[in-house]
Amino acid sequence: MARKRYGEDGILRLIREVEVHCSNGMDVISACRAAGVSDKTYYGWRRKYGGMSRARLSEMKSLEKENQRLKKIVADLELDKLIFKESLDY
């Protein structure tokens, strides 16, 4: 079976689709098969994105981007601190 990569919006749509199938009486494995994903993938997605709306997803992505930016700033400042410390030792 060929692998397909889903974006966050597609993942949220598939999680909801599987939940609708389950509420209609299907078991999880059959619902995942109908949606075209494995049950292991579904459970991983549900653990990561379960109960999340599109607004929370975009907020999470912006927070991750901000976190990366702040980590880079801290790393640069730490490097500057080490350079100054070495220059004072000489």
Stockholm file with secondary structure:
# STOCKHOLM 1.0

chainA/1-90         MARKRYGEDGILRLIREVEVHCSNGMDVISACRAAGVSDKTYYGWRRKYGGMSRARLSEMKSLEKENQRLKKIVADLELDKLIFKESLDY
#=GR chainA/1-90 SS CCCCCCCHHHHHHHHHHHHHHHHTTCCHHHHHHHHTSCHHHHHHHHHHHTTCCHHHHHHHHHHHHHHHHHHHHHHHHHHHHHHHHHHHHC
#=GC SS_cons        CCCCCCCHHHHHHHHHHHHHHHHTTCCHHHHHHHHTSCHHHHHHHHHHHTTCCHHHHHHHHHHHHHHHHHHHHHHHHHHHHHHHHHHHHC
//
